[in-house]
Amino acid sequence: MDCTFCKIVAGDIPSNIRYRDDDVVAFRDINPQAPVHVLIVPKEHITLLSDLTKEQLALVGHMVSVANQLARSEGVCDSGYRVVINCGYQGGQLVPHLHMHLLGGRNLSGTLG
């Protein structure tokens, strides 16, 4: 599969890994939109949020839990942060692999992330 995020998950593309478990990998975005910009990616290739099956719905909850843990470890939990999932090209999804953005470290009001 020619998916950038699958290659990062497999270790074929180096990245700044911030978290890894059996289900997800989190790493710093190479084009950060905020001082803290971490991507949380399922290890399983799921193209779109809308492709999730009923059996996979818990994965999104786990991604949110990881985002909360990372917000604490990145020092943005108390000041505030944003989590974003874009779906499809017109929704702003540039890589066709489900992922969540954790953004923080600056005032994000008025921006969509």
C-alpha positions as CSV (number, residue, x, y, z in Angstrom):
1,M,0.0,0.0,0.0
2,D,1.3,3.4,-0.9
3,C,0.1,5.3,2.2
4,T,2.4,7.7,4.0
5,F,0.9,7.0,7.4
6,C,1.0,3.2,6.9
7,K,4.7,3.7,6.1
8,I,5.2,5.7,9.3
9,V,3.4,3.1,11.4
10,A,5.6,0.4,9.8
11,G,8.7,2.4,10.6
12,D,9.6,2.8,6.9
13,I,9.4,6.6,7.1
14,P,11.2,8.2,10.2
15,S,9.1,10.4,12.3
16,N,9.1,12.0,15.8
17,I,6.9,9.4,17.6
18,R,5.3,10.7,20.7
19,Y,3.1,7.6,21.6
20,R,2.6,4.1,20.4
21,D,0.4,1.2,21.5
22,D,-1.3,-1.8,19.9
23,D,-3.8,0.3,18.1
24,V,-2.4,3.8,17.4
25,V,0.8,5.7,16.7
26,A,1.1,9.4,17.5
27,F,3.8,11.6,15.9
28,R,4.6,15.3,15.3
29,D,3.2,16.8,12.2
30,I,5.9,17.8,9.7
31,N,4.0,21.0,8.8
32,P,2.8,22.1,12.2
33,Q,-0.1,24.6,12.5
34,A,0.5,25.3,16.2
35,P,3.5,24.9,18.6
36,V,2.0,21.5,19.5
37,H,0.7,19.6,16.5
38,V,0.6,15.8,16.9
39,L,-1.2,13.4,14.7
40,I,-2.8,10.3,16.2
41,V,-3.2,7.6,13.6
42,P,-4.7,4.1,13.8
43,K,-2.3,1.3,12.9
44,E,-5.0,-0.2,10.8
45,H,-5.5,1.5,7.5
46,I,-8.9,3.2,7.5
47,T,-9.3,5.7,4.7
48,L,-12.0,8.0,6.0
49,L,-13.9,8.6,9.3
50,S,-17.0,7.8,7.4
51,D,-15.6,4.3,6.6
52,L,-15.6,3.2,10.3
53,T,-17.6,0.1,11.0
54,K,-19.6,-0.3,14.1
55,E,-16.8,-2.6,15.4
56,Q,-14.3,0.2,14.9
57,L,-16.1,3.0,16.7
58,A,-14.3,2.4,20.0
59,L,-11.1,3.2,18.1
60,V,-12.1,6.9,17.9
61,G,-12.7,7.0,21.7
62,H,-9.2,5.5,22.2
63,M,-7.8,8.2,19.9
64,V,-9.4,10.9,22.0
65,S,-8.0,9.3,25.2
66,V,-4.5,9.3,23.6
67,A,-5.0,13.0,22.6
68,N,-5.9,13.8,26.2
69,Q,-2.7,12.0,27.5
70,L,-0.6,13.8,24.9
71,A,-2.1,17.1,25.8
72,R,-1.0,16.6,29.4
73,S,2.5,15.4,28.4
74,E,2.9,18.2,25.9
75,G,1.9,20.8,28.5
76,V,-1.2,22.1,26.8
77,C,-3.9,20.5,29.0
78,D,-4.4,23.4,31.3
79,S,-4.1,26.2,28.7
80,G,-6.4,24.4,26.2
81,Y,-6.1,22.4,23.0
82,R,-8.1,21.3,20.0
83,V,-8.7,17.8,18.5
84,V,-9.7,17.7,14.9
85,I,-10.6,14.9,12.4
86,N,-11.0,16.0,8.8
87,C,-13.0,13.7,6.5
88,G,-12.4,13.7,2.7
89,Y,-10.5,16.1,0.5
90,Q,-13.1,19.0,0.8
91,G,-13.1,18.5,4.5
92,G,-9.4,19.2,4.6
93,Q,-8.1,15.6,4.8
94,L,-4.8,15.6,2.9
95,V,-3.7,12.1,3.7
96,P,-6.2,9.3,2.9
97,H,-5.7,7.5,6.3
98,L,-7.9,8.3,9.3
99,H,-6.1,10.6,11.7
100,M,-6.7,13.0,14.5
101,H,-4.9,16.3,15.0
102,L,-3.9,17.5,18.5
103,L,-3.2,21.3,18.4
104,G,-2.2,23.6,21.2
105,G,0.4,25.9,22.5
106,R,-1.2,29.1,21.2
107,N,-4.6,30.8,21.1
108,L,-6.7,28.8,18.6
109,S,-9.9,30.8,18.8
110,G,-11.2,31.8,15.4
111,T,-9.3,29.1,13.6
112,L,-10.5,25.8,12.5
113,G,-7.2,23.9,12.8
